[in-house]
Amino acid sequence: MSYILTGPATRDIDEILDYIAAQSAQTAVLVAQRFEKAFQRLADFSGIGHTRDELRDANARVVAVSGYLVIYDPTLMPVHILRVVRGTRDLGRIKTRP
């Protein structure tokens, strides 16, 4: 299966990896690989993860990857990666869709 990174998700990932790379390029590469592996896993097994009421999005599911939360919609084919945010973020303030 495949997946689509939305514009907001792509921007999130770019910002995350730029921030990490400023401290360690090697760690940024590792986190990028972990994201890629997680995205492919979501595409292959789209029912994993859990819902979060504070997202106010009945279709969105969440999985944790290296301290970040990947928010995705398993009801769309291919699976859409909506956002990637720090695990400590207030999900009630996250806009999952444009």
C-alpha positions in Angstrom: 0.0 0.0 0.0 1.0 3.6 -0.2 0.4 6.9 1.7 0.1 10.6 1.0 1.8 13.3 3.1 -0.4 16.3 3.2 1.1 19.8 2.9 0.9 20.5 6.6 2.5 17.1 7.4 5.3 17.8 5.0 5.9 21.2 6.6 5.8 19.6 10.1 8.4 17.0 9.1 10.7 19.5 7.5 10.6 21.7 10.6 11.2 18.7 12.9 14.1 17.4 10.9 15.7 20.9 10.5 15.5 21.4 14.2 17.0 18.0 15.0 19.7 18.4 12.3 20.9 21.6 13.9 22.0 19.5 16.9 22.9 16.2 15.0 22.6 15.4 11.4 22.9 11.7 12.2 20.0 11.8 14.6 17.9 13.7 12.0 18.6 10.9 9.5 17.6 8.3 12.1 14.3 10.1 12.9 13.5 10.5 9.2 14.0 6.8 8.7 11.7 6.0 11.6 9.0 8.3 10.2 9.3 6.6 6.8 9.0 3.2 8.4 6.0 4.3 10.5 4.2 5.8 7.4 4.7 2.6 5.5 3.4 0.6 8.4 0.3 2.8 8.6 -0.3 2.3 4.9 0.0 -1.5 5.3 -2.0 -1.7 8.5 -4.3 1.3 8.5 -6.3 0.3 11.5 -3.5 0.8 14.0 -3.2 3.7 16.4 -5.9 5.2 18.5 -8.4 8.1 18.4 -8.0 11.2 20.5 -11.2 13.1 21.4 -9.3 16.4 21.6 -8.6 16.3 17.9 -12.3 16.7 17.1 -11.8 14.6 14.0 -13.8 11.3 14.1 -11.6 9.7 11.3 -8.2 10.7 12.6 -6.0 8.2 14.4 -2.7 8.8 16.2 0.5 6.7 16.6 3.7 7.7 18.4 7.1 7.7 16.7 10.2 8.9 18.5 8.4 11.4 20.7 6.2 12.7 18.0 2.6 12.0 17.2 1.7 11.0 13.6 -1.9 12.0 12.9 -3.4 10.2 10.0 -6.7 9.3 8.3 -7.1 5.6 7.6 -10.5 6.0 5.9 -8.8 7.6 2.9 -7.1 5.5 0.3 -4.2 5.8 0.1 -3.8 6.7 3.8 -3.3 10.4 4.4 -0.7 11.5 6.9 -2.3 14.7 8.2 0.2 16.1 10.7 3.3 15.1 12.7 3.6 17.0 16.0 5.6 16.9 19.2 4.1 14.5 21.6 3.7 17.2 24.2 1.6 19.5 22.0 -2.0 20.3 23.0 -3.9 18.3 20.4 -6.9 20.4 21.0 -5.1 23.2 19.3 -4.0 21.2 16.2 -5.8 21.7 13.0 -5.7 18.3 11.3 -7.3 19.4 8.0 -6.9 22.4 5.7 
